[in-house]
Every structure is written in C-alpha cells, then in structure tokens.
C-alpha cells in the first residue's frame, strides 16, 4: 500500500544537516512514497550531498541560492533533468547575520536586516515563481516558520523576517490559488538545529518550552514537524491555503 505522497514529486529547498527540519520533511516524504529532490548551495553543498546518503533513498541534489537570480531562473531546467513536473515545494530556508541576532535589535543596520528579510521571507516568493513552470497541474507549497506573532529572546530581526514570511505566504495563497496551488506554513516548536544553535541566547527559549507545552516537546525530534509538512503536501488538505499550522506541543496556545 502506497503512502499519502505516492507518485508525487517534491522539492525540498534548504537541507544541510540531518538535524535540519528540511531533512525531516524529505525523510517523511520519501517514507510516504514521494520522489524527493533537495537543494543547498556554496560550501554547504558538499555537506548536503553527504547527508543525502542518510535518507531512505538517496535523492538528487541541486545547487540553489534563493538570493541568486540566475539560480532561480535556471531552477526549472535543473529540475527537468530529474522530474517532468512538481507536485510540491518545501521552503526550509532562513538566515540572518549575527549582527541581526542575539539582543542586538536596536543596533542592527538596515543592510543586515535586509539580508535577513531577503533570505528568510522574500525568498518564498522567489522560490515559488521559479518552481511555477513545473507546477502546471497545481500543487502545494509549504514553508517553515517560528511563531512571529510574539517577540522572542535573541531572535530579533529574524523574528521580523519570519513575520514577513508569514505575510508573504498569505499573499502567495491569494495569487497562486487560481492556479490550483496551495501555500501554507508550519510553525514548528523550538528545535535544536545548526541554525538555531547559531543564535546567541536562544537557549532561553528551550528552557521554558517543555514546561509550557501541554503535549510535551522534544527539541531534538523533528519528526512531528516533518509529518505536518507532508500532510500539507498531500491531497488531504485540498481547500486549505494561507494557513499556519502550529506543531509545537500546544505551546503557542498557553498563556502561562
């Protein structure tokens, strides 16, 4: 019996380590029958190629820098070497310079804040448009966020960028809906990834998470997040778009 993504072709943009949320999505997607292609760029590309071997089926790895217009323009052709279309796209990409994180909010330059916004928010639109030529039959775009409705310790301009990402997803849902493409986000609970580990002071978030999440929360287990993304990539949410699904043990709903 096939899985809920049987026969579907899924692009997961932004996979570095096997602790990354993108890796978790790729793994569950493969477990559910999808053909998966993953991306990274620059010096991290060689790491991604090694990590790809740890997935159930070694996927194709292509280079994609979402801030590089040439990469975006060539994405459809790069993908056509492996698939004849796409049914789903996962945006698992975020970055902010150190100067934009760790309690430096008031002193961050516009250039550093703009970098955070470009990589972490605007790139959702760029990736969607680059993949669009291969999504002629519609499909699903899923991005990963970290609840931008509140201010977090140390998160600073990345939090602002995530707010931009969440708004961007709603506008994409509006404009891509007529093409049969759904756009949703998964707001994952705090997870110990390489990216999270690079934020000075973020451990203050980790310390309170398990106390407030009524379902409990394990910051080293990203399987629940991967499952939610795969559910949104599947045909089980045919009329859901512009939504943010919280996968955080219920943390977001608790006042204290």
C-alpha positions in Angstrom: 0.0 0.0 0.0 1.4 3.4 -1.0 1.8 6.4 1.2 0.0 9.7 1.0 2.6 11.2 -1.4 2.8 8.1 -3.6 3.9 9.2 -7.1 4.4 12.9 -6.1 7.5 14.9 -7.0 8.7 17.1 -4.1 11.4 19.7 -4.0 12.8 20.4 -0.5 14.9 23.6 -0.6 17.3 24.1 2.2 18.7 20.8 3.5 22.1 20.9 5.3 22.4 18.5 8.2 20.3 15.5 9.2 19.1 17.6 12.2 17.6 20.2 9.9 13.8 20.4 9.5 14.2 20.1 5.8 15.9 16.7 6.2 12.9 15.6 8.4 10.5 16.6 5.7 12.5 14.9 3.0 12.6 11.7 5.0 8.9 11.5 5.8 8.1 12.5 2.2 10.1 9.5 0.9 8.5 7.2 3.5 5.2 8.3 2.1 6.1 7.5 -1.5 7.4 10.8 -2.9 10.3 11.3 -5.3 12.4 14.0 -3.5 14.9 16.4 -4.7 16.9 18.6 -2.3 19.0 21.7 -2.6 21.7 23.8 -1.0 24.5 26.0 -2.3 28.1 27.1 -1.9 30.3 25.4 0.6 27.4 23.7 2.2 26.5 21.8 -1.0 29.2 19.2 -0.4 27.8 18.6 3.1 24.3 18.2 1.7 25.5 15.6 -0.8 27.0 13.6 2.0 23.9 14.0 4.2 21.6 12.9 1.3 23.0 9.4 1.6 21.4 9.1 5.1 17.9 9.4 3.6 15.9 6.2 2.9 16.6 6.8 -0.9 19.5 9.0 -1.9 17.9 12.0 -3.7 19.2 14.2 -6.4 20.9 17.3 -5.0 20.9 20.5 -7.0 22.5 23.9 -6.2 20.2 26.7 -5.4 20.9 30.0 -3.8 17.5 31.7 -3.4 19.1 35.1 -3.5 20.8 34.4 -6.8 18.5 35.4 -9.7 20.5 33.2 -12.1 20.0 30.2 -9.9 16.2 30.9 -9.7 16.0 31.4 -13.4 17.7 28.1 -14.1 15.8 26.1 -11.4 13.2 24.7 -13.7 15.8 23.4 -16.2 17.9 21.9 -13.4 14.8 20.1 -12.1 13.8 18.8 -15.5 17.0 16.7 -15.5 15.3 14.7 -12.8 11.5 15.2 -13.0 9.0 16.3 -15.6 7.0 18.3 -13.1 6.5 19.2 -9.4 3.6 18.5 -7.1 5.1 20.2 -4.0 7.8 22.6 -2.8 9.1 23.0 0.7 10.8 26.2 1.8 13.2 25.4 4.6 15.4 28.4 4.3 16.3 31.1 6.8 19.4 33.2 7.6 20.2 36.4 9.4 23.7 37.9 10.0 25.0 37.6 13.6 24.7 41.4 13.9 20.9 41.0 13.5 20.5 38.4 16.3 21.3 37.8 20.0 19.9 41.0 21.5 21.3 43.5 19.0 17.9 44.5 17.7 18.3 48.3 18.3 21.8 48.4 16.8 21.2 46.3 13.6 22.0 48.0 10.4 19.5 48.1 7.5 21.8 46.1 5.4 21.9 43.2 7.9 18.1 43.4 8.4 17.6 43.4 4.7 19.7 40.3 4.3 17.5 38.5 6.9 14.4 39.6 5.0 15.7 38.6 1.6 16.9 35.1 2.6 14.1 34.3 5.0 11.0 35.9 3.6 11.2 37.3 0.1 12.8 34.0 -1.0 9.5 32.2 -0.6 8.1 34.3 -3.4 11.3 33.8 -5.5 11.2 30.0 -5.0 7.5 29.8 -5.8 7.9 31.7 -9.0 11.0 29.7 -10.0 9.1 26.4 -9.5 5.9 27.6 -11.1 6.7 26.4 -14.6 6.8 22.8 -13.3 3.5 23.1 -11.3 1.1 23.3 -14.3 -1.3 20.9 -12.6 -1.3 22.8 -9.3 0.2 21.5 -6.1 1.3 22.6 -2.6 4.0 25.0 -1.3 4.9 24.6 2.4 7.2 26.8 4.3 8.6 26.7 7.9 8.2 29.5 10.3 8.7 30.2 14.0 5.7 31.9 15.6 6.1 35.6 14.5 3.1 36.8 16.5 5.3 37.5 19.5 8.8 38.8 20.3 11.3 36.1 21.3 14.6 36.4 23.2 17.6 36.7 20.9 15.6 36.2 17.7 15.4 39.9 16.8 15.4 40.6 13.1 14.9 37.0 12.2 11.6 37.3 14.0 10.7 40.4 11.9 11.7 38.4 8.8 9.5 35.5 9.9 6.6 37.9 10.2 7.3 38.9 6.6 7.4 35.2 5.6 4.0 34.7 7.2 2.5 37.6 5.4 4.2 36.6 2.1 2.6 33.2 2.3 -0.9 34.8 2.6 -0.3 36.9 -0.5 1.1 34.0 -2.4 -2.0 32.0 -1.4 -4.1 34.7 -2.9 -2.3 34.9 -6.2 -1.5 31.3 -6.7 -4.9 29.9 -5.6 -6.4 30.4 -9.1 -3.6 28.2 -10.5 -4.5 25.4 -8.1 -1.5 25.9 -5.8 -2.0 26.0 -2.1 0.5 27.9 0.1 0.7 27.1 3.8 3.3 27.3 6.7 4.1 25.1 9.6 5.1 26.9 12.7 7.5 24.5 14.4 8.4 24.5 18.1 11.9 25.2 19.1 14.2 22.6 17.5 17.9 22.1 18.1 19.2 22.6 14.6 22.5 24.1 13.4 20.7 27.3 12.5 19.1 27.6 16.0 22.5 26.9 17.6 24.0 29.9 15.9 21.7 32.3 17.7 23.3 33.7 20.8 21.0 33.3 23.8 18.3 31.2 22.1 18.7 28.5 24.8 16.5 30.8 27.0 13.6 29.6 24.7 14.5 26.0 25.0 14.4 26.0 28.8 10.7 27.0 29.1 9.3 25.1 26.1 8.8 21.7 27.7 7.3 23.3 30.8 4.5 25.1 28.9 3.7 22.7 26.0 0.7 20.6 27.2 1.6 17.8 24.8 5.2 17.9 25.8 8.0 18.8 23.4 11.3 17.2 22.5 13.6 19.8 20.8 15.8 17.1 19.2 12.9 15.3 17.5 11.7 16.9 14.2 9.5 14.0 13.0 6.2 15.7 14.0 7.2 18.8 12.0 8.1 16.6 9.0 4.8 14.8 9.2 2.8 18.0 9.3 4.6 19.4 6.3 4.0 16.1 4.4 0.3 16.2 5.3 0.0 19.7 3.8 1.9 18.5 0.7 -0.6 15.7 0.3 -4.1 15.7 -1.2 -5.7 15.6 2.3 -6.0 19.4 2.5 -7.4 20.3 -0.9 -9.1 23.5 0.2 -6.6 24.8 2.8 -4.4 27.7 1.9 -2.9 30.8 3.6 -2.9 28.8 6.8 -0.3 28.5 9.6 -0.3 25.1 11.3 1.4 25.0 14.7 3.4 21.9 15.5 4.7 22.9 19.0 3.1 20.7 21.5 0.5 23.4 22.1 2.9 25.9 23.4 1.5 28.8 21.3 -2.0 28.4 22.9 -0.8 28.7 26.5 -0.8 32.0 28.4 1.3 30.8 31.3 
